[in-house]
């Protein structure tokens, strides 16, 4: 039911009041097909969350992060793909230039004010709202039945 492992990272890279978003239109059998998400992926063996974050961002965007922050832990539960624990980051500084040729989708800087207009997972809307509206660390549990969000619960830490 679960793939490689159930530990992942996701990062929203910030620049000029925009987030770097990926439109997932390139991979076959992509559970995120057609959706807009941040960049990231699965931990490799013995990686820390930060090592996974830096490697995945470099692989998908060509950028090397120089300033980033762990903002939350998201627990996804799905009747189709099991349980996944995602380490959610934002980043506000990087080196290098954006790789226009990502094999997982199309990368685009999207103004934060237009993020909710995109085709997003319902649960992503919840954590994006938390990222945009609070500076606090949070834990969020999202339960899906197929593509439908059936339950969410969050804890925001002072």
QUITA-V643392 format. One record per backbone hydrogen bond with DSSP energy under -0.5 kcal/mol. CO is the residue of the C=O (numbers start at 1). NH is the residue of the N-H. If there is no record, write none. Layout:
co:nh
CO:NH
CO:NH
//
This chain:
co:nh
6:85
7:43
8:87
9:41
10:89
11:13
11:39
12:91
13:20
15:18
17:112
18:15
19:21
19:110
21:23
21:108
22:24
22:37
23:25
23:106
24:34
27:30
29:31
30:33
32:35
35:24
37:22
39:11
41:9
44:47
48:52
49:53
50:54
51:55
52:56
53:57
54:58
55:59
56:60
57:61
57:62
57:63
58:62
61:99
63:65
64:95
67:92
67:93
69:71
69:90
71:138
72:88
73:140
74:76
74:86
75:142
76:84
77:144
78:82
82:78
84:76
84:86
85:8
86:74
86:88
87:10
87:89
88:71
88:72
89:12
90:69
91:14
93:66
93:67
95:64
98:100
100:102
104:26
104:27
105:107
106:23
108:21
108:110
110:19
111:114
111:115
112:115
114:117
115:118
118:120
119:36
121:125
122:126
123:127
124:128
125:129
126:130
127:131
128:132
129:133
130:134
137:157
138:73
139:155
140:75
141:153
142:77
142:144
143:150
143:151
144:79
144:146
145:148
148:145
148:150
151:143
153:141
155:139
155:157
//
